[in-house]
Amino acid sequence: MRKRGLVIGGWATGVVLLAGCGDAGPAAPAARQPLYFDVKGLLTQQVAQLEKRHAAVTKHVSLRGNAPETVRVPAVKWNDELQIFFQADINKAALRGAYAVDSVALPDGRLRRTYTRRPGQPNAPVASLTVVQQGAVPQEIAATIIQNNPLFSAQKQLRVQLENGQLRTYKVVGTQKLVLFDTLHYSAAGRVE
């Protein structure tokens, strides 16, 4: 049976800016505050920091259960490197109210907040998102993403760890199955230098 290559990563993103001409009308309503933890905002901030300091990464990648390969990447396109983690964003307008929130104070003073997909939310690929924070500073983010359709199914476990507000490690472990093809198991982990 033929095997297909691994597709890790997300979606192409773009920004469109529109400027109006003529008289200024009434002020636009204020942007809606994120209902859930702002994964996209955090990752965007991290990408900017990492690119500014030209951070390198040591990566460990394994496909199909093979021994992990290790490589040091000195010049990283951080937006591309972290693209898969942007999939953990649950603050899209269509997902408002799609998640139940549970908060637990940990013995060490940190707060663990878990966002769990409510039943009957077919448009919400993030099954759960857990954020551990010390005050307002995130220290760890973990997400489970499940995607199913008649031709394709995938499950990913994502984990990001931060120290002093800066990304230190990240990891993806997942499976991908296309109809008529074998299931592909993969893992990728990175340590920021």
Backbone hydrogen bonds, N-H to C=O, Kabsch-Sander energy under -0.5 kcal/mol:
donor,donor_aa,acceptor,acceptor_aa,energy
8,I,6,L,-0.7
9,G,7,V,-0.5
17,L,15,V,-0.5
18,L,16,V,-0.5
39,V,37,F,-1.6
42,L,38,D,-2.1
43,L,39,V,-2.8
44,T,40,K,-2.5
45,Q,41,G,-2.0
46,Q,42,L,-2.4
47,V,43,L,-2.8
48,A,44,T,-1.9
49,Q,45,Q,-2.2
50,L,46,Q,-2.9
51,E,47,V,-2.5
52,K,48,A,-2.1
53,R,49,Q,-1.8
54,H,51,E,-0.8
55,A,50,L,-2.2
57,V,73,V,-2.0
58,T,191,R,-2.2
59,K,57,V,-0.5
59,K,71,V,-3.3
60,H,189,A,-2.6
61,V,69,E,-2.6
62,S,187,S,-2.8
64,R,185,H,-3.2
66,N,63,L,-2.1
69,E,61,V,-3.1
71,V,59,K,-2.3
73,V,57,V,-3.5
73,V,71,V,-0.5
76,V,55,A,-0.5
76,V,74,P,-0.6
78,W,76,V,-1.2
80,D,77,K,-0.6
81,E,77,K,-2.6
82,L,78,W,-2.3
83,Q,80,D,-1.1
85,F,82,L,-1.3
86,F,82,L,-0.8
86,F,83,Q,-1.0
87,Q,84,I,-1.0
88,A,85,F,-1.8
89,D,86,F,-1.7
95,L,92,K,-1.9
96,R,93,A,-1.4
98,A,95,L,-2.5
100,A,116,T,-2.9
102,D,114,T,-2.4
104,V,112,R,-2.6
106,L,104,V,-0.5
106,L,110,R,-3.2
109,G,106,L,-2.2
111,L,133,Q,-2.9
112,R,104,V,-3.0
113,R,111,L,-0.6
113,R,131,V,-3.0
114,T,102,D,-3.1
115,Y,129,L,-3.4
116,T,100,A,-2.7
116,T,114,T,-0.6
117,R,127,A,-2.7
118,R,98,A,-3.2
121,Q,118,R,-0.5
124,A,121,Q,-1.6
127,A,125,P,-0.9
127,A,144,T,-2.4
128,S,144,T,-1.2
129,L,115,Y,-2.2
130,T,142,A,-3.3
131,V,113,R,-2.8
132,V,140,E,-2.8
133,Q,111,L,-2.9
133,Q,131,V,-0.5
134,Q,137,V,-2.6
135,G,133,Q,-0.6
137,V,134,Q,-1.8
139,Q,132,V,-3.4
140,E,132,V,-1.6
141,I,160,V,-2.5
142,A,130,T,-2.6
143,A,158,L,-2.2
144,T,128,S,-2.3
145,I,156,K,-2.6
146,I,125,P,-3.0
147,Q,154,A,-2.8
149,N,152,F,-2.3
152,F,149,N,-0.5
153,S,177,K,-2.3
154,A,147,Q,-2.7
155,Q,175,T,-2.0
156,K,145,I,-2.4
157,Q,173,V,-2.9
158,L,143,A,-3.0
158,L,156,K,-0.6
159,R,171,K,-2.1
160,V,141,I,-2.8
161,Q,169,T,-2.8
162,L,139,Q,-2.8
163,E,166,Q,-2.7
166,Q,163,E,-1.9
168,R,161,Q,-2.9
169,T,161,Q,-1.6
170,Y,190,G,-2.0
171,K,159,R,-2.4
172,V,188,A,-2.9
173,V,157,Q,-2.0
174,G,186,Y,-2.6
175,T,155,Q,-2.3
176,Q,184,L,-2.1
177,K,153,S,-3.1
179,V,151,L,-2.1
181,F,178,L,-2.2
184,L,176,Q,-3.2
185,H,183,T,-0.5
186,Y,174,G,-2.5
187,S,62,S,-2.3
188,A,172,V,-2.5
189,A,60,H,-2.3
190,G,170,Y,-2.8
191,R,58,T,-2.1
192,V,168,R,-3.0
193,E,56,A,-2.6
